[in-house]
Amino acid sequence: MLFKRRLPQFLVLLYSAGLMAQEPDPSRRLEDAIRCFLEGSHEEARSRITKLLNDESVVDPELRKRARVFLGEVLFVEGKTDAAWDAFSAILAEDPHYRLDPYEHPPDVVDFYETVRATTIAMAPSDATTHDQADDLAGRPPAFFTTLLPFGYYHFRTDRPALGSMILTGQVAAATWSLSEYIYLRQHREIYSNEHDARESWQTRFWAQQVATGVFYGIWAASMASAWTNWTRQDGTLGIAPMVAPNGTGIGIYGTLGKKKGGGSSR
C-alpha cells in the first residue's frame, strides 16, 4: 500500500532525472551556439550564448570566457560595436592578459578586441601611481602606441571626434562586410569544386571579401598616417619615462612634449 502511494512521486523523480540526463553539457551547448553563428543564425547564436552565460550552474571560468568571446564576435558582426566592446571588456575585467586565437577568429574581430584590450590597460588605475606622476602624465600628448590603434581611437583622444567617427564608421562597415563574406565563404566552401557558374559566384564573393579587408586596412593605414602627423606636430618624441605607468608596468614609453622657448626646450 505504501508503495502504491509513493509510486507517482517515484515516477516524477525518475522522469526529472531523465530530462536532466538529456540536457546537453555546457560545452556542447556552446559549440551548438557557435555552429548557429557560423551558419548565419546570428540571433539564435546570441540567444543561446546569453542563456548559457545566465545559467548559474555553468561555473567553468574558461567556458564562460570562451562564451563571452563569441558573444562579442556575434555582436560585432551584427554591427553592435558598443555591446561587443562591453562583452570584451567583461573578459578583460577578469583576465587583462587574455588574447584571442587568430586562427579561430577573423582578423577584424582580433583587431577590435586588441583595441579594447589596449584601451582597458591604458585606462586601468594603478595603486602605485602617485598624484604627482598622474599630473605629469596628464601634461603629455597621448602615448605613441595610440597612433597605431584602429577605429579612430587616437583621434577621439585628441579631441577630433569628426575624423574619429569617420574612421570608426568606415572600419566597422568594412569589417562587417568582410566578416559577412568570410562566413559565407566558409559555409559554401564546397561550391568551388562544383559547377562552373557556382564556382564563378564563389570567386566573386572571395574577391569581394578581399576588397573589404583591404578597405579595412587601408582606412587603418590612413588613420595611422594622420595620427602620426598630428602627434609629431605636438613635438611628440619617443622617450622612456622612469615612472609608474597607468598600466602598472613600472616603466613605460610615452610621448614627451617639447615646446621650444628661446634656445632650449621644455617638457
C-alpha positions as CSV (number, residue, x, y, z in Angstrom):
1,M,0.0,0.0,0.0
2,L,2.8,2.4,0.9
3,F,4.5,1.5,-2.4
4,K,1.3,2.5,-4.4
5,R,1.2,5.8,-2.6
6,R,4.8,6.6,-3.3
7,L,4.7,5.3,-6.9
8,P,3.6,8.6,-8.5
9,Q,6.4,10.5,-6.7
10,F,8.9,7.9,-7.8
11,L,7.8,8.2,-11.4
12,V,8.0,12.0,-11.3
13,L,11.5,11.8,-9.8
14,L,12.6,9.3,-12.5
15,Y,11.2,11.5,-15.3
16,S,13.0,14.5,-14.0
17,A,16.2,12.6,-13.8
18,G,15.7,11.5,-17.4
19,L,15.3,15.1,-18.5
20,M,18.4,16.1,-16.7
21,A,20.3,13.3,-18.3
22,Q,19.2,14.5,-21.7
23,E,20.2,18.1,-21.1
24,P,23.4,18.8,-23.1
25,D,26.5,19.7,-21.1
26,P,27.6,23.4,-21.2
27,S,30.5,22.8,-23.6
28,R,28.1,21.1,-26.1
29,R,25.6,23.9,-25.7
30,L,28.3,26.5,-26.5
31,E,29.5,24.5,-29.6
32,D,25.9,24.3,-30.8
33,A,25.6,28.1,-30.5
34,I,28.9,28.6,-32.3
35,R,27.6,26.4,-35.1
36,C,24.5,28.5,-35.4
37,F,26.7,31.6,-35.7
38,L,28.8,30.1,-38.4
39,E,25.7,29.1,-40.3
40,G,24.5,32.7,-40.2
41,S,21.8,32.4,-37.5
42,H,23.3,35.3,-35.5
43,E,20.2,36.0,-33.4
44,E,19.8,32.3,-32.4
45,A,23.5,32.1,-31.6
46,R,23.3,35.3,-29.5
47,S,20.2,33.9,-27.6
48,R,21.9,30.6,-26.9
49,I,25.1,32.1,-25.6
50,T,23.3,34.7,-23.5
51,K,21.2,31.9,-22.0
52,L,24.3,29.9,-21.2
53,L,26.0,32.9,-19.5
54,N,22.9,33.5,-17.4
55,D,22.9,29.8,-16.3
56,E,24.3,29.9,-12.7
57,S,25.1,26.2,-12.9
58,V,27.7,26.9,-15.6
59,V,30.8,27.7,-13.4
60,D,33.7,26.8,-15.6
61,P,35.6,30.1,-16.0
62,E,37.3,29.1,-19.2
63,L,34.0,28.1,-20.8
64,R,32.3,31.3,-19.7
65,K,35.3,33.3,-21.1
66,R,35.0,31.5,-24.4
67,A,31.2,32.1,-24.5
68,R,31.8,35.8,-23.9
69,V,34.3,35.9,-26.7
70,F,31.8,34.5,-29.2
71,L,29.1,36.7,-27.8
72,G,31.3,39.7,-28.5
73,E,32.0,38.4,-32.0
74,V,28.4,37.9,-32.8
75,L,27.6,41.4,-31.6
76,F,30.5,42.8,-33.7
77,V,29.2,41.0,-36.8
78,E,25.7,42.5,-36.2
79,G,27.3,46.0,-36.1
80,K,26.6,46.4,-32.3
81,T,30.1,47.6,-31.5
82,D,29.1,49.2,-28.2
83,A,27.7,45.9,-26.9
84,A,30.7,44.0,-28.4
85,W,33.0,46.4,-26.6
86,D,31.2,45.6,-23.3
87,A,31.3,41.9,-23.9
88,F,35.1,42.0,-24.5
89,S,35.6,44.4,-21.5
90,A,33.9,41.8,-19.3
91,I,36.5,39.2,-20.3
92,L,39.4,41.7,-19.7
93,A,38.0,42.7,-16.3
94,E,38.6,39.1,-15.2
95,D,41.8,38.5,-17.2
96,P,43.5,41.6,-18.6
97,H,46.1,39.3,-20.4
98,Y,43.6,37.2,-22.3
99,R,44.3,37.1,-26.0
100,L,42.1,35.8,-28.9
101,D,43.3,32.9,-31.1
102,P,44.0,34.4,-34.5
103,Y,43.5,31.0,-36.1
104,E,40.0,30.7,-34.7
105,H,38.7,34.3,-35.1
106,P,38.8,36.6,-38.1
107,P,41.4,39.4,-38.1
108,D,38.8,42.2,-37.9
109,V,37.5,40.7,-34.7
110,V,41.0,40.2,-33.3
111,D,41.9,43.8,-34.1
112,F,38.8,45.1,-32.5
113,Y,39.5,43.0,-29.4
114,E,43.1,44.3,-29.2
115,T,41.8,47.8,-29.3
116,V,39.5,47.1,-26.3
117,R,42.4,45.4,-24.5
118,A,44.8,48.2,-25.1
119,T,42.3,50.8,-24.0
120,T,41.4,48.8,-20.9
121,I,45.1,48.5,-19.9
122,A,45.8,52.2,-20.6
123,M,42.8,53.3,-18.6
124,A,43.2,50.9,-15.7
125,P,44.2,52.7,-12.5
126,S,47.3,51.7,-10.6
127,D,47.6,51.8,-6.8
128,A,51.2,52.7,-7.2
129,T,50.6,55.8,-9.3
130,T,51.0,59.0,-7.2
131,H,49.2,62.2,-7.8
132,D,52.4,64.0,-9.0
133,Q,53.0,61.2,-11.5
134,A,49.4,61.4,-12.7
135,D,49.7,65.2,-13.2
136,D,52.9,64.7,-15.1
137,L,51.3,62.2,-17.4
138,A,48.3,64.4,-17.9
139,G,50.5,67.1,-19.5
140,R,51.8,64.8,-22.1
141,P,50.3,64.0,-25.6
142,P,48.8,60.6,-26.0
143,A,51.2,57.7,-25.8
144,F,52.8,56.9,-29.2
145,F,51.2,53.4,-29.4
146,T,47.8,55.0,-29.6
147,T,48.7,56.3,-33.1
148,L,48.7,52.6,-34.2
149,L,45.3,51.7,-32.9
150,P,42.4,51.2,-35.3
151,F,38.8,52.6,-35.1
152,G,39.9,56.2,-34.8
153,Y,41.0,55.8,-31.1
154,Y,43.8,58.4,-31.3
155,H,41.5,61.0,-32.9
156,F,38.9,60.6,-30.2
157,R,41.7,61.0,-27.6
158,T,42.9,64.3,-29.3
159,D,39.5,66.0,-29.5
160,R,39.0,65.3,-33.2
161,P,35.7,63.4,-32.9
162,A,34.5,64.1,-36.5
163,L,37.6,62.4,-38.0
164,G,37.4,59.7,-35.4
165,S,33.8,59.0,-36.2
166,M,34.5,58.8,-40.0
167,I,37.3,56.3,-39.4
168,L,35.3,54.3,-36.9
169,T,32.3,54.1,-39.2
170,G,34.4,53.2,-42.2
171,Q,36.3,50.4,-40.4
172,V,33.2,49.0,-38.8
173,A,31.4,48.9,-42.2
174,A,34.4,47.3,-43.9
175,A,34.8,44.8,-41.1
176,T,31.1,43.9,-41.2
177,W,31.2,43.4,-45.0
178,S,34.4,41.4,-44.8
179,L,33.1,39.2,-42.0
180,S,29.8,38.5,-43.7
181,E,31.7,37.4,-46.9
182,Y,34.1,35.4,-44.7
183,I,31.2,33.5,-43.1
184,Y,29.5,32.9,-46.5
185,L,32.7,31.5,-48.0
186,R,33.2,29.1,-45.0
187,Q,29.6,27.9,-45.4
188,H,29.9,27.4,-49.2
189,R,33.4,26.1,-49.5
190,E,32.3,23.1,-51.4
191,I,30.9,25.2,-54.2
192,Y,34.4,25.8,-55.5
193,S,34.6,22.3,-56.8
194,N,31.1,22.1,-58.3
195,E,29.6,23.6,-61.4
196,H,31.2,26.4,-63.3
197,D,28.6,29.1,-62.6
198,A,28.6,28.4,-58.9
199,R,32.4,28.5,-58.8
200,E,32.4,31.9,-60.5
201,S,30.0,33.2,-58.0
202,W,32.1,31.9,-55.1
203,Q,35.2,33.5,-56.6
204,T,33.4,36.8,-56.9
205,R,32.4,36.7,-53.2
206,F,36.0,35.7,-52.4
207,W,37.4,38.8,-54.1
208,A,34.7,40.9,-52.5
209,Q,35.9,39.7,-49.1
210,Q,39.5,40.5,-50.1
211,V,38.5,44.1,-51.2
212,A,36.5,44.6,-47.9
213,T,39.5,43.5,-45.9
214,G,41.8,45.8,-48.0
215,V,39.4,48.7,-47.3
216,F,39.6,48.0,-43.6
217,Y,43.3,48.0,-43.5
218,G,43.5,51.0,-45.9
219,I,41.4,53.1,-43.6
220,W,43.6,51.9,-40.7
221,A,46.7,53.0,-42.6
222,A,45.3,56.4,-43.3
223,S,44.3,56.8,-39.7
224,M,47.8,55.9,-38.5
225,A,49.3,58.4,-41.0
226,S,47.0,61.2,-39.8
227,A,47.6,60.3,-36.2
228,W,51.4,60.2,-36.7
229,T,51.3,63.7,-38.4
230,N,49.2,65.1,-35.5
231,W,51.4,63.5,-32.9
232,T,54.7,64.9,-34.4
233,R,53.1,68.4,-34.8
234,Q,52.8,68.4,-31.0
235,D,56.6,67.9,-30.8
236,G,55.9,64.4,-29.6
237,T,59.1,62.4,-29.2
238,L,59.6,58.9,-28.0
239,G,61.1,58.7,-24.5
240,I,61.3,56.2,-21.7
241,A,59.8,57.8,-18.6
242,P,61.2,56.1,-15.4
243,M,57.9,56.3,-13.6
244,V,55.0,54.1,-12.7
245,A,52.7,53.9,-15.8
246,P,48.9,53.8,-15.6
247,N,49.1,50.1,-16.6
248,G,51.3,49.4,-13.6
249,T,54.3,48.1,-15.6
250,G,56.8,50.4,-13.8
251,I,58.5,51.9,-16.9
252,G,56.5,52.9,-20.0
253,I,57.2,54.5,-23.3
254,Y,55.3,57.8,-23.6
255,G,55.2,60.8,-25.9
256,T,57.0,63.8,-24.3
257,L,56.0,67.3,-25.2
258,G,58.9,69.7,-26.1
259,K,57.8,73.2,-27.0
260,K,60.8,75.4,-27.8
261,K,61.3,78.5,-25.8
262,G,64.2,80.7,-26.9
263,G,67.2,78.4,-27.4
264,G,66.0,75.5,-25.3
265,S,63.1,73.3,-24.9
266,S,60.8,72.4,-22.0
267,R,58.6,69.5,-21.4
